[in-house]
């Protein structure tokens, strides 16, 4: 619950995002594969991986598709 919750999206591993511009392969949808200060994305069309800062991703993102509950991994000890 930070001061910029509405500005930066809350993402989880396995979520899918649609970016405003197409990747050179023609794909628009990306899968979240890494979380941290930078977000790791994998193109669903060609499997190319990129790292974007949270701020850059928030700027480029058009739509966020949360992963189904079964796809999200449970935290150890939970």
PyMOL commands that place a pseudoatom at each C-alpha (Angstrom):
pseudoatom trace, name=CA, resn=UNK, resi=1, chain=A, elem=C, hetatm=0, pos=[0.000, 0.000, 0.000]
pseudoatom trace, name=CA, resn=UNK, resi=2, chain=A, elem=C, hetatm=0, pos=[2.365, 2.681, -1.209]
pseudoatom trace, name=CA, resn=UNK, resi=3, chain=A, elem=C, hetatm=0, pos=[1.746, 6.196, -2.328]
pseudoatom trace, name=CA, resn=UNK, resi=4, chain=A, elem=C, hetatm=0, pos=[1.662, 5.193, -6.007]
pseudoatom trace, name=CA, resn=UNK, resi=5, chain=A, elem=C, hetatm=0, pos=[-0.517, 2.051, -6.016]
pseudoatom trace, name=CA, resn=UNK, resi=6, chain=A, elem=C, hetatm=0, pos=[-2.639, 3.342, -8.874]
pseudoatom trace, name=CA, resn=UNK, resi=7, chain=A, elem=C, hetatm=0, pos=[0.448, 4.255, -10.912]
pseudoatom trace, name=CA, resn=UNK, resi=8, chain=A, elem=C, hetatm=0, pos=[2.422, 0.991, -10.802]
pseudoatom trace, name=CA, resn=UNK, resi=9, chain=A, elem=C, hetatm=0, pos=[0.553, -2.285, -11.447]
pseudoatom trace, name=CA, resn=UNK, resi=10, chain=A, elem=C, hetatm=0, pos=[0.467, -5.157, -8.945]
pseudoatom trace, name=CA, resn=UNK, resi=11, chain=A, elem=C, hetatm=0, pos=[1.846, -8.146, -10.863]
pseudoatom trace, name=CA, resn=UNK, resi=12, chain=A, elem=C, hetatm=0, pos=[2.374, -11.831, -10.072]
pseudoatom trace, name=CA, resn=UNK, resi=13, chain=A, elem=C, hetatm=0, pos=[4.354, -14.555, -11.802]
pseudoatom trace, name=CA, resn=UNK, resi=14, chain=A, elem=C, hetatm=0, pos=[2.392, -16.049, -14.672]
pseudoatom trace, name=CA, resn=UNK, resi=15, chain=A, elem=C, hetatm=0, pos=[0.310, -12.923, -15.335]
pseudoatom trace, name=CA, resn=UNK, resi=16, chain=A, elem=C, hetatm=0, pos=[-0.003, -11.822, -18.921]
pseudoatom trace, name=CA, resn=UNK, resi=17, chain=A, elem=C, hetatm=0, pos=[0.217, -8.256, -20.181]
pseudoatom trace, name=CA, resn=UNK, resi=18, chain=A, elem=C, hetatm=0, pos=[-0.587, -6.649, -23.506]
pseudoatom trace, name=CA, resn=UNK, resi=19, chain=A, elem=C, hetatm=0, pos=[1.769, -3.841, -24.501]
pseudoatom trace, name=CA, resn=UNK, resi=20, chain=A, elem=C, hetatm=0, pos=[0.887, -0.811, -26.612]
pseudoatom trace, name=CA, resn=UNK, resi=21, chain=A, elem=C, hetatm=0, pos=[3.340, -1.552, -29.432]
pseudoatom trace, name=CA, resn=UNK, resi=22, chain=A, elem=C, hetatm=0, pos=[3.943, -4.906, -31.085]
pseudoatom trace, name=CA, resn=UNK, resi=23, chain=A, elem=C, hetatm=0, pos=[7.208, -6.808, -30.718]
pseudoatom trace, name=CA, resn=UNK, resi=24, chain=A, elem=C, hetatm=0, pos=[9.089, -7.129, -34.061]
pseudoatom trace, name=CA, resn=UNK, resi=25, chain=A, elem=C, hetatm=0, pos=[7.801, -10.729, -34.310]
pseudoatom trace, name=CA, resn=UNK, resi=26, chain=A, elem=C, hetatm=0, pos=[4.240, -9.353, -34.333]
pseudoatom trace, name=CA, resn=UNK, resi=27, chain=A, elem=C, hetatm=0, pos=[3.218, -10.417, -30.813]
pseudoatom trace, name=CA, resn=UNK, resi=28, chain=A, elem=C, hetatm=0, pos=[1.500, -8.093, -28.358]
pseudoatom trace, name=CA, resn=UNK, resi=29, chain=A, elem=C, hetatm=0, pos=[1.134, -10.404, -25.332]
pseudoatom trace, name=CA, resn=UNK, resi=30, chain=A, elem=C, hetatm=0, pos=[3.882, -11.120, -22.807]
pseudoatom trace, name=CA, resn=UNK, resi=31, chain=A, elem=C, hetatm=0, pos=[4.093, -13.431, -19.777]
pseudoatom trace, name=CA, resn=UNK, resi=32, chain=A, elem=C, hetatm=0, pos=[5.581, -12.219, -16.474]
pseudoatom trace, name=CA, resn=UNK, resi=33, chain=A, elem=C, hetatm=0, pos=[8.531, -14.514, -15.629]
pseudoatom trace, name=CA, resn=UNK, resi=34, chain=A, elem=C, hetatm=0, pos=[10.489, -12.414, -13.084]
pseudoatom trace, name=CA, resn=UNK, resi=35, chain=A, elem=C, hetatm=0, pos=[9.520, -9.957, -10.357]
pseudoatom trace, name=CA, resn=UNK, resi=36, chain=A, elem=C, hetatm=0, pos=[11.699, -7.452, -8.551]
pseudoatom trace, name=CA, resn=UNK, resi=37, chain=A, elem=C, hetatm=0, pos=[12.867, -3.922, -9.220]
pseudoatom trace, name=CA, resn=UNK, resi=38, chain=A, elem=C, hetatm=0, pos=[12.772, -4.955, -12.888]
pseudoatom trace, name=CA, resn=UNK, resi=39, chain=A, elem=C, hetatm=0, pos=[10.018, -7.087, -14.403]
pseudoatom trace, name=CA, resn=UNK, resi=40, chain=A, elem=C, hetatm=0, pos=[11.032, -9.974, -16.662]
pseudoatom trace, name=CA, resn=UNK, resi=41, chain=A, elem=C, hetatm=0, pos=[8.728, -10.577, -19.621]
pseudoatom trace, name=CA, resn=UNK, resi=42, chain=A, elem=C, hetatm=0, pos=[8.664, -13.374, -22.184]
pseudoatom trace, name=CA, resn=UNK, resi=43, chain=A, elem=C, hetatm=0, pos=[7.020, -12.861, -25.581]
pseudoatom trace, name=CA, resn=UNK, resi=44, chain=A, elem=C, hetatm=0, pos=[4.287, -15.458, -26.078]
pseudoatom trace, name=CA, resn=UNK, resi=45, chain=A, elem=C, hetatm=0, pos=[4.886, -15.505, -29.840]
pseudoatom trace, name=CA, resn=UNK, resi=46, chain=A, elem=C, hetatm=0, pos=[8.667, -15.975, -30.110]
pseudoatom trace, name=CA, resn=UNK, resi=47, chain=A, elem=C, hetatm=0, pos=[9.747, -16.608, -26.449]
pseudoatom trace, name=CA, resn=UNK, resi=48, chain=A, elem=C, hetatm=0, pos=[12.143, -13.608, -26.457]
pseudoatom trace, name=CA, resn=UNK, resi=49, chain=A, elem=C, hetatm=0, pos=[12.860, -12.352, -22.915]
pseudoatom trace, name=CA, resn=UNK, resi=50, chain=A, elem=C, hetatm=0, pos=[13.265, -8.728, -21.846]
pseudoatom trace, name=CA, resn=UNK, resi=51, chain=A, elem=C, hetatm=0, pos=[13.638, -6.799, -18.569]
pseudoatom trace, name=CA, resn=UNK, resi=52, chain=A, elem=C, hetatm=0, pos=[11.687, -3.582, -18.008]
pseudoatom trace, name=CA, resn=UNK, resi=53, chain=A, elem=C, hetatm=0, pos=[11.605, -1.358, -14.959]
pseudoatom trace, name=CA, resn=UNK, resi=54, chain=A, elem=C, hetatm=0, pos=[8.233, -1.239, -13.209]
pseudoatom trace, name=CA, resn=UNK, resi=55, chain=A, elem=C, hetatm=0, pos=[7.788, 2.366, -14.282]
pseudoatom trace, name=CA, resn=UNK, resi=56, chain=A, elem=C, hetatm=0, pos=[8.595, 1.596, -17.939]
pseudoatom trace, name=CA, resn=UNK, resi=57, chain=A, elem=C, hetatm=0, pos=[6.211, -1.382, -17.918]
pseudoatom trace, name=CA, resn=UNK, resi=58, chain=A, elem=C, hetatm=0, pos=[3.422, 0.749, -16.415]
pseudoatom trace, name=CA, resn=UNK, resi=59, chain=A, elem=C, hetatm=0, pos=[3.960, 3.252, -19.245]
pseudoatom trace, name=CA, resn=UNK, resi=60, chain=A, elem=C, hetatm=0, pos=[3.992, 0.620, -22.025]
pseudoatom trace, name=CA, resn=UNK, resi=61, chain=A, elem=C, hetatm=0, pos=[1.234, -1.652, -20.690]
pseudoatom trace, name=CA, resn=UNK, resi=62, chain=A, elem=C, hetatm=0, pos=[-2.223, -1.532, -22.239]
pseudoatom trace, name=CA, resn=UNK, resi=63, chain=A, elem=C, hetatm=0, pos=[-3.997, -4.461, -20.554]
pseudoatom trace, name=CA, resn=UNK, resi=64, chain=A, elem=C, hetatm=0, pos=[-3.254, -6.757, -17.592]
pseudoatom trace, name=CA, resn=UNK, resi=65, chain=A, elem=C, hetatm=0, pos=[-4.582, -10.342, -17.559]
pseudoatom trace, name=CA, resn=UNK, resi=66, chain=A, elem=C, hetatm=0, pos=[-4.139, -11.972, -14.101]
pseudoatom trace, name=CA, resn=UNK, resi=67, chain=A, elem=C, hetatm=0, pos=[-3.046, -15.609, -14.124]
pseudoatom trace, name=CA, resn=UNK, resi=68, chain=A, elem=C, hetatm=0, pos=[-5.619, -18.202, -13.081]
pseudoatom trace, name=CA, resn=UNK, resi=69, chain=A, elem=C, hetatm=0, pos=[-5.328, -19.207, -9.405]
pseudoatom trace, name=CA, resn=UNK, resi=70, chain=A, elem=C, hetatm=0, pos=[-4.036, -22.693, -10.327]
pseudoatom trace, name=CA, resn=UNK, resi=71, chain=A, elem=C, hetatm=0, pos=[-1.084, -21.214, -12.304]
pseudoatom trace, name=CA, resn=UNK, resi=72, chain=A, elem=C, hetatm=0, pos=[0.215, -19.126, -9.396]
pseudoatom trace, name=CA, resn=UNK, resi=73, chain=A, elem=C, hetatm=0, pos=[2.796, -20.917, -7.263]
pseudoatom trace, name=CA, resn=UNK, resi=74, chain=A, elem=C, hetatm=0, pos=[2.187, -21.081, -3.527]
pseudoatom trace, name=CA, resn=UNK, resi=75, chain=A, elem=C, hetatm=0, pos=[4.790, -19.617, -1.215]
pseudoatom trace, name=CA, resn=UNK, resi=76, chain=A, elem=C, hetatm=0, pos=[6.777, -22.241, 0.719]
pseudoatom trace, name=CA, resn=UNK, resi=77, chain=A, elem=C, hetatm=0, pos=[5.493, -22.736, 4.233]
pseudoatom trace, name=CA, resn=UNK, resi=78, chain=A, elem=C, hetatm=0, pos=[2.111, -21.190, 3.459]
for i in range(1, 78): cmd.bond("trace and resi %d" % i, "trace and resi %d" % (i + 1))
show_as sticks, trace
zoom trace
